[in-house]
Amino acid sequence: MTLNLTNEERIFIYDWFRNLLGQELSDKQLQDLQAGKFEPFLSFMTELGFANYTAKFRQELTACMLYQHPRLELAADYAQLFLLDGQNSALPYASAYLEGDFLDQHLAEMDGYLQQFKLGINKVKNEPADHLCVYLEVLIKLIETNSLSQSIFIKENLLSWLPSLHEKTNKVKTQRQLYQTLLEWLVAFLKTEIR
């Protein structure tokens, strides 16, 4: 299924995923989600055919609000999923899933994109160049510049390892499945983008 979206819509979607997966949810993000600020977006995604993901996302969000400190519970889930060692967490880095010459070529391509778009790595967050959110930032730049290589980038640079990351998150025990749902949804959306 290929969706007929404007570049602005696609950028908004990828930016939304990037913001929710890039670090623990902030108080403001959680308040915005609780207050329904993103309901129009979730409804839009439902209309696009992602009803099962939006429903699951809403369900996870509602369930975590029953905790006394929902942001802390989600922060603990985020840490458990993405911030521990590679044995106990699902590290959000391509280098955790790719190997050998393929990994070297992959990282060299990413370095090229970072130079092309003059993107710096976030030293404050200690974010390596092969972090999922860096890939999403590069994809956003490819969309903004109307690059013909968007579909190739999605297929070769994201879908070559992102399904493995999602699979690994499903093996990590967390209180809620919010982040696993987001990753599964992102993979499903990316697959619709391959032309």
Number of C-alpha atoms within 10 A of each C-alpha: 10 11 13 11 11 10 14 11 12 18 19 14 16 18 17 14 16 18 14 16 19 19 15 19 17 14 12 9 15 17 13 13 15 15 10 12 12 13 15 10 16 19 14 14 17 15 10 13 13 16 15 12 19 21 14 16 20 17 13 16 19 14 14 19 15 9 12 9 10 17 19 15 17 25 15 16 22 23 15 20 25 23 16 13 11 12 8 16 20 24 23 23 21 24 18 16 17 16 12 9 9 10 15 13 12 20 18 12 14 19 14 12 17 19 11 11 13 9 15 11 15 11 8 6 9 8 16 15 20 19 17 21 23 22 22 20 18 19 25 21 19 19 19 13 12 11 11 10 12 21 19 14 19 20 17 12 20 18 17 15 19 22 17 15 24 22 14 17 25 16 13 17 13 19 11 17 21 20 23 24 18 19 19 19 20 19 17 14 20 18 16 13 18 16 11
